[in-house]
Amino acid sequence: MKRVTLVMGTRPEAIKFAPVIRLLQQDPRFEPIVVSTGQHREMLQETLAAFGLAVDVDMAVMRERQTLSGTTARILDGLDSYVPQHRPDVMLVHGDTATTLAGALSAFHHRIPLVHVEAGLRSGTLSSPFPEEGNRRLVARVADMHLAPTWGNRDNLLREGVPAGDIVVTGNTVIDALRWGAQYAADWDRSELADLGQESRKVILASAHRRDAWPQLRDIADAWRRLADRGDVRIVVPLHRNPAVREAILPVIDGHPHITVTDPLPYLSFCKLLDRADMIISDSSGAQEEGPALGTPTLVLADVTERVETIETGAARLVGKTTEGIVDAATTLLDDSAAYSAMARAVNPYGDGLAAERTVGALAHHFKLGPAPSLFAPDSALVTTAFRDDMAQLAS
């Protein structure tokens, strides 16, 4: 039995790792150990609990107004105590957080094979998103296996010199999680949202929290307020717990009759809100994947994105972080039914619900415990000549 340590610290990591953990727990070939760094401690534990999962090791590094350097250093220090005692056969990190970077460095320092889940995303701009773009580029340099959600992500890694044999195209596990969550999302878990089922106004799910958006948070919040002033929309804002985010956004939108501010929702309730929303306006990475999967037009609060596939298919649109840009883009969708329908019908390029299965299959193949998994093939509308060539080369 191979000991698999999954290192995570934030709510998105918990969401995207949960389907993998569930399958590993059911597989007699593996012993999964869930390590929480505590970067977003409460939200992570609440999210895992929704999936019937729990943390095995809690490092509890969270500090009030923590810095990136301080957080990374504390995670590395905590893993220095954990790894020598448990000696995992492989470590998994996900995405591009401070936990991801620290976990990757720890595996490298202790000579533990490292698997990077959600590998190969690139915006092409080191400062956007910050620090995520830098983190994932650094992790790619020390990872032994790269689990890429899309073929475009695979191409990014190939251009950086990663051997093709070290990359597996899996799809994104966020789609696995969303499909599971949609089956059980029965309750809002917030009294302020209890009437959403009878809401006649258009519902906009809005959020912003990324560090590179902090200087523009008031402009973003002002855009939400101006949209709410129309009177025919209701904007729901699950507000991030970071004090810097709250101090910028709350003074602008608090008390508006058409804006509902709530604490971050439990995962199943959030799935219900995603499904109910008519539009998403967010800088969240998950929203760029979840919105298109549900056919919900998604406006991305950024000038560049690492998730280019939804922009290319038309399921999402980059609108920047200025008040005018956000208001103009949202107004078009609210007032132009053809524009709205075009985005709602666009193709979801991120998964078929089997990404976790391919992830476990890739681990088994790495340890010579099973065959190589089949690779994720996107919707036929996205199957380009380059994709077909790649498939033919892999099959030969």
C-alpha positions in Angstrom: 0.0 0.0 0.0 1.4 3.4 -1.1 1.2 6.3 1.4 -0.1 9.4 -0.4 0.1 12.8 1.3 -2.2 15.5 0.0 -1.1 18.9 1.2 -3.7 21.7 1.0 -4.5 25.0 2.7 -7.4 26.8 1.1 -11.0 26.2 0.3 -10.5 25.8 -3.5 -7.8 23.2 -2.9 -10.2 21.3 -0.6 -12.9 21.4 -3.2 -10.7 20.2 -6.0 -8.9 17.6 -3.9 -12.0 16.1 -2.3 -13.0 13.8 -5.2 -9.4 12.5 -5.3 -9.4 11.8 -1.6 -12.7 9.9 -1.8 -11.4 7.6 -4.5 -8.1 7.1 -2.8 -9.9 6.1 0.4 -11.8 3.4 -1.5 -8.7 2.1 -3.3 -6.8 -0.7 -1.3 -3.6 0.2 -3.2 -3.3 3.6 -1.4 -3.3 5.1 2.1 -4.2 8.8 1.7 -3.2 11.3 4.4 -4.8 14.7 4.3 -2.5 17.5 5.6 -4.0 20.9 6.2 -1.6 23.8 6.5 -4.4 25.9 8.0 -3.9 28.7 5.5 -7.7 29.1 5.3 -8.3 26.7 8.2 -12.0 26.9 9.0 -13.2 27.2 5.4 -11.1 24.2 4.4 -12.4 22.0 7.2 -16.0 23.0 6.5 -15.6 22.1 2.8 -14.0 18.7 3.5 -16.8 17.9 6.0 -19.4 18.5 3.2 -17.8 15.7 1.3 -17.7 13.5 4.4 -13.9 14.0 4.8 -11.7 15.2 7.5 -8.1 16.4 8.0 -5.6 13.9 9.3 -2.9 16.5 10.2 -3.6 20.1 11.0 -0.5 22.4 11.0 -2.6 25.5 11.9 -0.2 28.1 10.4 -2.9 30.8 10.1 -2.1 34.2 11.6 -4.0 37.5 11.7 -3.0 39.5 8.6 -0.4 37.0 7.6 2.1 37.8 4.9 3.0 35.6 2.0 6.5 35.1 3.1 5.5 34.4 6.7 2.9 31.9 5.6 5.2 30.1 3.3 8.0 29.9 5.9 5.6 28.5 8.6 4.3 25.9 6.2 7.8 24.8 5.2 8.8 24.6 8.9 5.7 22.5 9.7 6.3 20.1 6.8 9.9 19.7 8.0 8.5 18.1 11.1 5.8 16.1 9.3 7.7 14.6 6.4 10.6 12.8 8.1 8.2 11.2 10.6 5.7 9.9 8.0 7.9 9.4 4.8 5.1 9.4 2.2 5.7 7.5 -1.0 4.4 10.5 -2.9 3.1 14.1 -2.2 0.4 15.8 -4.0 -0.1 19.6 -4.2 -2.7 21.5 -6.1 -2.7 24.7 -8.1 -0.8 27.8 -7.1 -1.2 28.9 -3.5 1.4 29.5 -0.9 0.6 26.0 0.4 1.3 24.6 -3.1 4.7 26.3 -3.3 5.7 25.3 0.2 4.5 21.7 -0.2 6.4 21.4 -3.5 9.6 22.7 -1.9 9.3 20.4 1.0 8.8 17.4 -1.2 11.9 18.5 -3.2 14.0 19.0 -0.1 13.1 15.6 1.3 13.4 13.8 -2.1 9.7 12.7 -2.1 8.2 12.3 -5.5 5.9 15.3 -6.2 2.7 15.3 -8.2 1.3 18.7 -9.2 -2.5 18.6 -9.7 -4.0 21.3 -12.0 -0.6 21.8 -13.6 0.3 23.9 -16.6 -2.0 26.9 -16.2 -0.3 30.0 -17.4 -1.5 33.6 -17.9 1.8 34.6 -19.5 2.1 37.5 -17.1 4.2 36.9 -14.0 2.4 39.6 -12.0 -1.2 38.5 -12.8 -2.6 36.8 -11.0 -0.2 37.5 -8.2 1.3 35.5 -6.6 -0.3 32.5 -8.3 1.4 32.7 -11.7 4.8 32.7 -10.0 3.9 29.9 -7.7 2.8 27.5 -10.4 5.8 28.2 -12.6 8.1 27.5 -9.7 6.3 24.2 -8.8 6.6 23.0 -12.3 10.4 23.1 -12.0 10.4 20.5 -9.2 7.4 18.3 -9.9 7.8 14.7 -11.1 4.3 14.3 -12.5 2.1 17.1 -14.0 -1.6 16.5 -14.1 -2.9 19.0 -16.6 -6.6 19.8 -16.8 -6.5 20.6 -20.5 -4.4 20.0 -23.6 -3.6 23.7 -23.7 -2.1 23.3 -20.2 -0.1 20.4 -21.5 1.2 22.5 -24.4 2.3 25.2 -21.9 4.3 22.6 -20.0 5.9 21.2 -23.1 7.0 24.7 -24.2 8.8 25.0 -20.8 10.7 21.8 -21.4 8.6 19.3 -19.3 8.9 15.8 -20.9 5.7 14.6 -22.5 5.9 11.4 -20.5 5.6 13.3 -17.2 2.3 14.9 -18.2 -1.2 13.4 -17.9 -4.3 15.3 -19.2 -7.0 14.6 -16.7 -9.7 17.3 -16.9 -10.3 19.4 -13.9 -11.5 17.8 -10.6 -13.6 20.9 -9.9 -16.1 19.5 -12.4 -16.2 16.2 -10.5 -16.8 18.1 -7.3 -19.5 20.3 -8.8 -21.4 17.3 -10.2 -21.3 15.6 -6.8 -22.3 18.8 -5.0 -25.2 19.5 -7.3 -26.8 16.2 -6.2 -26.8 17.2 -2.5 -27.3 21.0 -2.5 -30.6 21.0 -0.7 -30.3 23.9 1.7 -29.0 27.5 1.5 -27.7 27.4 5.1 -28.2 31.2 5.3 -31.4 32.8 6.3 -30.6 35.9 4.1 -30.8 33.6 1.0 -33.9 31.6 1.9 -36.1 33.6 -0.5 -33.8 33.1 -3.6 -36.0 30.3 -4.9 -38.8 32.8 -5.3 -36.6 35.7 -6.6 -38.0 37.4 -9.7 -35.0 39.6 -10.3 -31.9 38.4 -12.2 -29.5 37.0 -9.7 -25.8 37.9 -10.0 -23.2 36.0 -8.0 -20.4 38.5 -7.3 -17.0 38.0 -5.6 -13.5 39.5 -5.5 -10.6 38.6 -3.3 -7.3 38.1 -5.3 -4.3 40.1 -4.1 -3.7 41.7 -7.5 -7.3 43.1 -7.3 -6.9 44.7 -3.9 -6.0 48.2 -5.3 -9.3 48.1 -7.4 -11.6 46.5 -4.9 -13.6 49.7 -4.2 -14.0 50.2 -8.0 -15.3 46.6 -8.3 -17.7 47.1 -5.4 -18.9 50.4 -7.0 -19.7 48.5 -10.2 -21.8 46.1 -8.2 -23.6 48.9 -6.5 -24.3 50.7 -9.8 -25.7 47.5 -11.3 -27.9 47.0 -8.2 -29.2 50.5 -8.7 -31.1 49.2 -11.8 -33.6 47.6 -9.4 -34.1 44.5 -11.6 -31.2 42.5 -10.3 -30.2 41.1 -7.0 -26.5 40.8 -6.3 -25.4 38.1 -3.9 -21.9 38.6 -2.5 -20.4 35.8 -0.4 -17.7 38.0 1.1 -14.2 36.6 1.7 -13.1 36.6 5.3 -9.8 38.4 4.6 -10.0 41.8 6.5 -8.3 43.7 3.7 -11.1 42.5 1.3 -13.9 43.3 3.8 -12.6 46.8 4.7 -12.5 47.7 1.0 -15.8 46.3 -0.2 -18.3 46.5 2.7 -18.4 50.4 3.0 -19.4 50.6 -0.6 -22.2 48.0 -0.8 -23.4 47.4 2.8 -27.1 48.2 3.3 -28.0 48.4 -0.4 -31.6 46.9 -0.8 -30.6 44.9 -3.9 -27.3 43.5 -2.6 -27.2 40.6 -0.2 -23.9 40.2 1.6 -23.2 36.9 3.3 -20.3 35.1 4.8 -18.6 32.4 2.6 -21.1 29.7 2.0 -20.7 26.0 2.8 -19.7 24.2 -0.4 -23.1 22.5 -1.0 -24.9 25.8 -0.5 -22.4 27.5 -2.9 -23.2 24.9 -5.5 -26.9 25.7 -5.1 -26.1 29.4 -5.5 -24.0 28.7 -8.6 -26.9 26.8 -10.1 -29.4 29.6 -9.2 -27.3 32.5 -10.5 -28.1 34.1 -13.9 -24.6 35.6 -14.1 -21.3 35.5 -12.3 -19.0 38.4 -11.8 -15.8 37.3 -10.1 -12.0 37.1 -10.0 -12.3 33.5 -8.6 -10.4 30.8 -10.5 -13.1 28.3 -9.7 -15.9 30.5 -11.0 -14.2 30.5 -14.4 -14.6 26.7 -14.5 -17.9 26.3 -12.6 -19.9 29.0 -14.4 -19.3 27.6 -17.9 -20.0 24.0 -16.6 -23.5 25.2 -15.6 -24.1 27.4 -18.6 -23.9 30.6 -16.5 -22.3 33.6 -18.3 -19.2 34.5 -16.4 -17.5 37.9 -16.3 -13.9 37.6 -15.1 -12.5 40.5 -13.1 -9.1 40.5 -14.8 -7.2 41.7 -17.9 -5.5 38.3 -18.5 -6.4 34.8 -17.4 -4.7 31.4 -17.2 -8.0 29.8 -18.0 -8.1 30.8 -21.7 -10.3 28.0 -22.8 -13.5 29.6 -21.6 -12.6 32.9 -23.2 -11.9 31.1 -26.5 -15.3 29.3 -26.4 -17.1 32.4 -25.3 -18.4 31.0 -22.0 -16.5 33.7 -20.1 -15.3 37.2 -20.8 -12.5 39.3 -19.4 -13.8 42.6 -18.2 -10.9 44.1 -16.2 -11.4 45.7 -12.8 -12.6 49.2 -13.7 -16.1 50.3 -12.7 -17.1 51.3 -16.2 -15.8 48.1 -17.8 -17.7 45.8 -15.4 -20.9 47.8 -15.6 -20.8 47.9 -19.4 -20.2 44.2 -19.8 -22.9 43.2 -17.3 -25.4 45.6 -18.8 -25.0 44.1 -22.2 -25.8 40.7 -20.9 -28.8 41.9 -18.9 -30.3 43.9 -21.8 -29.3 41.8 -24.8 -30.9 38.4 -24.8 -28.9 37.3 -27.8 -25.6 38.1 -26.2 -26.6 36.4 -23.0 -27.7 33.2 -24.9 -24.5 33.1 -26.9 -22.5 32.9 -23.6 -24.9 30.5 -21.9 -24.7 28.0 -24.8 -20.9 28.0 -25.0 -18.9 24.8 -24.6 -17.5 23.8 -21.2 -13.9 22.7 -21.8 -12.8 21.6 -18.4 -14.1 18.1 -17.6 -16.4 15.2 -17.9 -16.5 14.3 -14.2 -13.8 11.7 -14.4 -10.7 13.8 -13.6 -10.3 12.2 -10.1 -10.5 8.8 -11.6 -7.7 9.7 -14.0 -5.7 11.2 -11.2 -5.8 8.0 -9.2 -5.1 6.0 -12.3 -2.0 8.1 -13.0 -0.7 7.5 -9.5 -1.3 3.7 -9.8 0.5 3.7 -13.2 3.4 5.7 -11.6 3.9 2.9 -9.0 3.3 0.2 -11.6 0.1 -0.8 -9.9 -2.2 -0.4 -12.9 -2.4 0.7 -16.6 -2.0 4.3 -17.8 -5.4 6.1 -17.5 -7.3 7.2 -20.6 -6.7 10.9 -21.2 -9.4 13.6 -21.0 -10.8 14.5 -24.4 -12.7 17.8 -24.6 -16.0 18.3 -26.4 -15.7 17.7 -30.1 -16.1 21.4 -30.8 -12.8 22.0 -29.1 -10.9 19.1 -30.7 -8.4 20.9 -32.9 -5.9 19.5 -35.4 -3.1 19.9 -32.8 -5.2 17.9 -30.3 -5.7 15.0 -32.8 -2.0 15.1 -33.7 -1.1 14.8 -30.0 -3.5 11.9 -29.4 -2.1 10.1 -32.5 1.5 10.6 -31.2 0.6 9.3 -27.8 -1.1 6.3 -29.2 1.8 5.4 -31.4 
